[in-house]
Amino acid sequence: MNLLLAVLEKRLGVRMSDMDAYINVAGGMRLNEPAVDMGIVLAILSSYRNQVIDGRTICFGEIGLVGEVRAVSMAEARVQEAAKLGFERCILPEVNRRQLDLDQMDLKGLKLVGISNVYELLEIL
């Protein structure tokens, strides 16, 4: 989490060093999935800007040190599951979005938004 906060401060100019930030993971679970990075960053930016994230939005992606959004594994399965669960918007790494075979997928109205860096994530918010 400290790394993600540092990326936000350095790349977006979002002053985080004088703020308290916490992540609560229910049930004592441990997170070792890099794809949660984007969700954490989106939650932090939402709180910082006092803007609500639509509950029908889902996201996944790894955030790198220079603010790039890296591809993650099993993107197609994640997108298909999001569609099955009724989400309306999926924010994912642009690299993964380009690799999806959309003709073979039933997205059920799910809009895919590919992003390449945290600057674009801030614009989406």
C-alpha positions in Angstrom: 0.0 0.0 0.0 2.9 2.4 0.8 4.2 1.8 -2.8 0.8 2.7 -4.3 0.5 5.8 -2.1 4.0 6.9 -3.2 3.1 6.4 -6.9 0.0 8.6 -6.5 1.9 11.3 -4.8 4.8 11.2 -7.3 2.9 10.7 -10.5 -0.4 12.5 -9.9 0.6 15.1 -7.3 -2.0 13.7 -4.9 -0.5 14.6 -1.5 -0.8 11.5 0.6 2.2 11.8 3.0 0.2 13.8 5.5 -2.9 11.5 5.3 -3.9 8.4 7.2 -4.7 5.5 4.8 -5.9 2.0 5.7 -6.9 -1.1 3.9 -9.3 -3.5 5.7 -9.3 -7.1 4.4 -12.1 -9.1 6.0 -11.4 -12.4 7.8 -7.7 -11.9 8.1 -7.1 -12.8 4.5 -3.8 -12.0 2.9 -3.7 -10.3 -0.5 -0.9 -11.4 -2.9 -2.8 -10.8 -6.1 -1.2 -7.8 -8.0 -4.5 -7.2 -9.9 -6.0 -5.6 -6.7 -3.7 -2.6 -7.1 -6.1 -0.7 -9.4 -9.1 -1.3 -7.0 -7.0 0.1 -4.1 -5.9 3.1 -6.1 -9.4 3.8 -7.3 -10.7 3.6 -3.7 -8.0 6.0 -2.5 -8.6 8.5 -5.3 -12.3 8.3 -4.7 -11.9 9.1 -1.0 -9.3 11.8 -1.7 -11.6 13.6 -4.3 -14.7 12.8 -2.3 -16.3 11.2 -5.3 -18.4 8.0 -5.2 -17.6 5.1 -7.4 -20.6 3.6 -9.0 -21.4 0.3 -7.4 -21.8 -1.3 -10.9 -18.2 -0.7 -11.7 -15.4 -3.3 -11.3 -11.7 -3.0 -12.0 -8.5 -4.9 -12.0 -4.9 -4.2 -12.9 -1.4 -4.0 -11.5 0.1 -0.5 -11.0 3.8 -0.1 -11.7 6.3 2.4 -10.1 6.0 4.9 -12.9 2.2 4.8 -12.8 1.7 2.4 -15.7 -1.1 -0.1 -15.6 0.3 -3.6 -16.3 -1.5 -6.5 -17.8 -2.7 -9.3 -15.4 -3.4 -13.0 -15.9 -6.8 -14.4 -16.6 -8.3 -11.2 -17.9 -10.9 -12.9 -20.1 -12.2 -15.0 -17.2 -12.4 -11.9 -15.0 -14.3 -10.0 -17.6 -16.7 -12.8 -18.2 -17.4 -13.2 -14.5 -18.0 -9.5 -14.1 -20.6 -9.7 -16.9 -22.3 -12.7 -15.3 -22.4 -10.8 -12.0 -24.2 -7.9 -13.6 -21.5 -5.2 -13.6 -22.0 -2.5 -16.1 -18.5 -1.1 -16.4 -15.1 -2.9 -16.2 -11.9 -0.9 -15.9 -9.0 -3.0 -16.9 -5.5 -2.7 -18.4 -5.6 -1.5 -22.0 -3.1 -4.3 -22.9 -5.6 -6.9 -21.7 -8.6 -5.2 -23.3 -6.8 -5.3 -26.7 -6.1 -9.0 -26.3 -9.7 -10.0 -25.6 -11.6 -11.8 -28.3 -14.8 -9.8 -27.9 -16.6 -11.7 -30.7 -16.4 -14.8 -28.6 -17.6 -13.2 -25.4 -21.1 -12.5 -24.1 -20.6 -9.2 -22.2 -24.3 -8.8 -21.4 -24.0 -5.0 -21.7 -20.7 -4.7 -19.8 -18.7 -1.7 -21.1 -14.9 -2.3 -21.1 -12.7 0.7 -20.3 -9.0 0.1 -21.0 -6.5 2.3 -19.3 -2.7 2.5 -19.6 -1.7 4.6 -16.6 -2.9 6.2 -13.4 -3.5 9.5 -15.1 -6.3 7.9 -17.1 -7.7 6.3 -14.0 -8.0 9.8 -12.4 -9.8 11.0 -15.5 -12.3 8.2 -15.3 -13.1 9.0 -11.7 
